[in-house]
Amino acid sequence: MELSKPEDIGSTFSKVVMGKRRKTFTLSELAEKKQKILLDKEHFIPYQPADVHTEEGLQVHNFQKEASVAGFDLTGDTEAIMKSAKVKKVWDKKKKKMVGVQGESKKNMIKSESGKWIPSSYKSGRYQKWMEKTKAAADDDAGSDDGEAGPPKPLKRQPKNERWAKHNLKLQMKKQVELKRPEQIAKAREIQERKRKRSKPKRKGKRGKKN
């Protein structure tokens, strides 16, 4: 094996290949990068519009809010006055009742499924209302089963152009095939047995002649 010359060694190692330096990110950049990865724009519906901060900045009462937070009241420093201010109520047109108010007080916040804190007023309660309606409908069906077992009610046809037509049809079919309690099954069988006995024709026996 031939020995390498100093000129060959110098030309070979004249260019040193260095590894790329790893880029460092700040906490805000990391959070933004993580959000971009996790966010599915096709199926994700945000709870607030994209320009919500711009709209808040252009609000007419924005300065009034900032001034109320920055200022302080010297007259309401006693415990009685502060307590009366907290229990102050006004008439709410939407809720149609008296609600508590304390100027521009901070709204109660709730944690959404995504982990963000949003105003509790955003919670519409539609799911709870739907659950109550479904429960009431199920109770009505259970009450009707206590009577005589009749033919199943025909399903109400939904218009084809309705978005929830198929969904409502499935719900009605599910209610009809719902499991019955043991006493309901026994009662239905008893009624069917009575009807079967009544529908049987009575046989007249031949009587023999007596001498």
Legacy VTK file of the C-alpha trace (Angstrom):
# vtk DataFile Version 3.0
C-alpha trace
ASCII
DATASET POLYDATA
POINTS 211 float
0.000 0.000 0.000
1.434 3.354 -1.030
1.782 6.120 1.506
-0.205 9.285 0.886
1.699 12.414 0.081
1.214 15.580 2.139
-0.188 17.322 -0.939
-2.890 14.647 -1.336
-3.822 14.828 2.347
-4.055 18.617 2.210
-6.293 18.613 -0.885
-8.572 15.923 0.605
-9.142 17.625 3.963
-9.084 21.206 2.733
-12.883 21.335 2.656
-14.467 20.436 6.011
-18.179 19.505 5.926
-19.922 20.852 9.035
-23.342 19.783 10.312
-26.213 22.233 10.125
-26.876 24.184 13.275
-30.225 23.342 14.852
-32.667 26.224 14.762
-33.966 27.349 18.134
-37.604 28.378 18.574
-39.229 30.584 21.174
-42.242 29.400 23.205
-44.660 31.409 21.056
-43.150 30.000 17.846
-43.373 26.445 19.192
-47.018 26.933 20.190
-47.843 28.376 16.772
-46.030 25.528 15.022
-47.865 22.921 17.127
-51.203 24.588 16.396
-50.504 24.535 12.646
-49.779 20.804 12.811
-52.817 19.870 14.907
-55.312 22.201 13.240
-57.426 20.535 10.555
-58.868 23.414 8.542
-61.204 21.146 6.602
-63.125 19.850 9.629
-62.316 22.379 12.381
-64.891 25.096 13.100
-63.503 27.888 15.335
-65.708 29.249 18.108
-64.845 32.847 17.173
-64.160 34.644 13.859
-60.610 35.179 12.655
-60.860 38.989 12.925
-62.262 39.016 16.470
-59.263 40.924 17.874
-59.530 43.549 15.130
-63.233 44.017 15.854
-62.563 44.343 19.581
-59.955 46.994 18.875
-62.395 48.982 16.716
-65.253 48.882 19.213
-66.740 52.204 20.247
-66.657 51.423 23.975
-63.107 50.087 23.942
-61.669 53.173 25.668
-64.474 53.079 28.226
-63.573 49.488 29.129
-59.883 50.301 29.496
-60.651 53.370 31.587
-62.956 51.409 33.908
-60.208 48.837 34.490
-57.489 51.445 35.022
-59.569 53.691 37.298
-60.688 53.083 40.865
-63.623 54.295 42.941
-62.910 56.092 46.205
-66.548 56.266 47.298
-67.228 52.520 47.161
-64.479 51.419 49.536
-66.746 50.261 52.356
-67.905 46.659 52.640
-71.627 47.543 52.503
-71.298 49.632 49.321
-69.157 47.012 47.598
-71.659 44.284 48.505
-74.599 46.316 47.172
-72.722 46.915 43.910
-72.218 43.170 43.485
-75.892 42.323 43.954
-77.064 45.062 41.596
-79.480 43.639 39.019
-80.892 44.814 35.697
-83.619 43.503 33.361
-82.365 41.214 30.585
-84.580 41.365 27.464
-83.366 38.047 26.060
-83.626 36.013 29.267
-86.710 37.994 30.406
-85.560 38.155 34.009
-83.394 40.193 36.373
-79.698 39.381 36.108
-76.746 40.506 38.185
-74.381 43.066 36.685
-71.271 44.895 37.849
-70.367 47.410 35.162
-68.136 45.723 32.612
-67.295 42.770 34.878
-65.340 39.830 33.558
-67.552 37.080 32.169
-67.364 33.543 33.509
-65.172 31.348 31.382
-65.500 27.660 30.510
-62.936 25.287 29.051
-63.746 24.002 25.563
-62.846 20.582 24.131
-59.764 22.078 22.479
-58.493 23.300 25.867
-59.157 26.989 25.278
-61.064 29.177 27.741
-64.156 30.759 26.175
-67.034 32.851 27.625
-69.754 30.771 29.252
-72.346 32.711 27.231
-71.137 30.797 24.148
-72.618 27.611 25.645
-76.024 27.311 23.959
-77.354 24.271 25.856
-78.776 22.720 22.683
-77.508 19.252 23.601
-79.247 19.351 27.014
-82.511 20.469 25.381
-82.252 17.656 22.848
-81.646 15.143 25.647
-84.737 16.364 27.527
-86.925 16.089 24.408
-85.606 12.602 23.639
-86.207 11.480 27.221
-89.771 12.836 27.182
-90.492 11.029 23.910
-89.113 7.772 25.338
-91.315 8.139 28.452
-94.395 8.623 26.258
-93.564 5.450 24.337
-93.121 3.493 27.576
-96.506 4.741 28.834
-98.251 3.724 25.634
-96.808 0.197 25.927
-98.757 -0.386 29.162
-102.041 -0.555 27.215
-103.146 -3.160 24.737
-100.616 -4.117 22.125
-101.851 -2.711 18.857
-100.340 -2.489 15.403
-97.186 -0.359 15.150
-97.741 3.261 14.287
-96.749 4.202 10.734
-93.553 6.184 10.495
-93.907 9.836 9.672
-92.356 10.554 6.305
-89.868 13.376 6.263
-89.426 15.645 3.240
-86.541 14.589 1.037
-85.057 18.052 0.978
-84.638 18.211 4.763
-81.123 17.824 6.102
-82.124 15.762 9.129
-84.826 13.661 7.418
-82.826 10.426 7.475
-81.626 11.080 11.016
-85.168 11.573 12.345
-86.383 8.482 10.487
-83.707 6.358 12.150
-84.682 7.716 15.567
-88.339 6.784 15.025
-87.389 3.265 13.918
-85.162 2.892 16.961
-88.016 3.862 19.284
-90.319 1.235 17.767
-87.828 -1.623 18.156
-86.925 -0.593 21.699
-86.782 -3.448 24.221
-89.845 -3.919 26.421
-89.977 -4.726 30.111
-90.858 -8.303 31.225
-94.294 -7.285 32.549
-95.104 -5.597 29.218
-94.142 -8.756 27.305
-96.261 -10.933 29.622
-99.256 -8.625 29.246
-98.949 -8.579 25.451
-98.804 -12.384 25.349
-101.880 -12.633 27.569
-103.843 -10.308 25.271
-102.757 -12.291 22.201
-103.849 -15.551 23.883
-107.295 -14.102 24.640
-107.721 -12.956 21.048
-106.651 -16.380 19.773
-109.220 -18.174 21.973
-112.007 -15.817 20.894
-111.209 -16.276 17.217
-111.482 -20.107 17.432
-114.844 -21.471 16.107
-116.938 -23.290 18.711
-117.669 -26.953 17.892
-121.204 -28.252 18.566
-121.157 -31.865 19.788
-123.850 -34.429 18.703
-126.101 -35.573 21.503
-127.312 -39.210 21.524
-131.037 -40.057 21.707
-132.291 -41.379 25.014
-134.718 -44.363 24.972
LINES 1 212
211 0 1 2 3 4 5 6 7 8 9 10 11 12 13 14 15 16 17 18 19 20 21 22 23 24 25 26 27 28 29 30 31 32 33 34 35 36 37 38 39 40 41 42 43 44 45 46 47 48 49 50 51 52 53 54 55 56 57 58 59 60 61 62 63 64 65 66 67 68 69 70 71 72 73 74 75 76 77 78 79 80 81 82 83 84 85 86 87 88 89 90 91 92 93 94 95 96 97 98 99 100 101 102 103 104 105 106 107 108 109 110 111 112 113 114 115 116 117 118 119 120 121 122 123 124 125 126 127 128 129 130 131 132 133 134 135 136 137 138 139 140 141 142 143 144 145 146 147 148 149 150 151 152 153 154 155 156 157 158 159 160 161 162 163 164 165 166 167 168 169 170 171 172 173 174 175 176 177 178 179 180 181 182 183 184 185 186 187 188 189 190 191 192 193 194 195 196 197 198 199 200 201 202 203 204 205 206 207 208 209 210
